[in-house]
Amino acid sequence: MVSPRFLPLFLSLLTTLPLLTSGCAPKIQAVDDLNGIQSTFDQFKTAVRNREGDAAAALVTENSIERFDELRSWAVSDSPEQLSERPVLEQIEVLRLRHELTPEQLKNSDGKKVIAILVERDELPTPFVKESQIAEPVFQGDRCILRIFDNAGLAKERMTFRREDDIWKLDIASMEHVQEKIYNGMKRKRKMSDEEIIEEISATWDDDRDIDTLQDTTDQTAQPDQPEAVPQSETEQDSQ
């Protein structure tokens, strides 16, 4: 039994205890979250290194999948005039998809499958991922922004993770600003305009042929008891 003399102090400790406990909870949660983020990042790096497309695609956010599906849809439908009206980096990504995937793959895939194919071909635009570490997390609810470090310990860029269905996933769509920095650096170094760079990429990746093929096959659908149309052959080419 608590002595009346110490009762006020005892009651004070009881009322303070929940505050102390609740104060520890976020720290414990942060540790669990960081472990989950690190696990996702390690699995993603392994999948990218080994070109395991489905494994990598399973670790990216819905936002990223939707973004790649949007790019895929433009790769199917955009005419040269429509494509030229888009921001230059979107033009490059559309050209990349037209180069890496056949028209049939573009038509019949979704964003997740597109990511998987790009990983398998080592063409997913995720700078510094394969040889990097993460640190300095900043949590904002179900989002966490971390800094990327290379093997020499130099800070490169920031990377975003989002918690979806209690799993932390990599938001590769948030890395588009990194592509922009790389592109602007290349443009300054080569002293070329956006139009000149797009023209060079288009010529290198034989874009005109891909556009014609896509437009010829976009509205074709296989009919019952009829053979499917045989797609035009695609020549494998190297990209960035």
Phi, psi and omega in degrees: 000137182281132179295141178306331182295323184259004183299314179302319179294320181297315180295324179297319178294322179297318182286335180278331185304313179299326179293320177295318181295314181294331178291331179280332186303312179301325179294316178297317179297320180297321177297313178299318179296317180297321177297319179294318178296315180298320179298315179298315182297317179296317179296320180294315178301317179297316180297319180293317179299319183271001180058043178264092189297311183296321180296318180292317183296332180288348185255007180254159186285160175298325177301318179292318179298317178296323180295316180290330175291325177296314178298320178300316181296323177292323179298329179283318195255336189291131168281167177303323180293316179296318181296322183294342180275351181274159175305151189300322181292326176292323176300316181297318181293323176296316178297322178300314181295320179295332178281318188276331183244146175287162176304320179295321178295319179296318182292321190259003180261178170229182183301321181294318180291324178299315178301316180299316180295317180296322177296315181299332180260007180058041182237009179289126183284077178235080185304138171072001187292314189296329183235058183214168177233165179238150180196179178056059182288143173232114183270137174225078184068238180271018177236143177224128179251127181234159176267143178264134177239142175276181184293342177272000179084011180270134180288133181253285186220186175248150182229143183250137172241146177231143179269120179231122182055043178066017176238130177280125182236155183276128179263084184291339176297334180287352182270005182298331178295333178291316177302322181296319179295318179296316181297314181297323177295318179295319181296318178295318182295320183270352178055051180237153176277167176303316182298320180293321180292315179298319179298320179293316179297317180300317180293319181295319183265008176053052188296323184299319179297317181296319179299313181299318181295318180297316182293330179288331188251354188302317186264007181278136175226143180288134179260150179302140177063016176236143179292147177289151177294137181279119182292152176294148182291148180244138179263126179293132179229163178270145176237191185311000000 
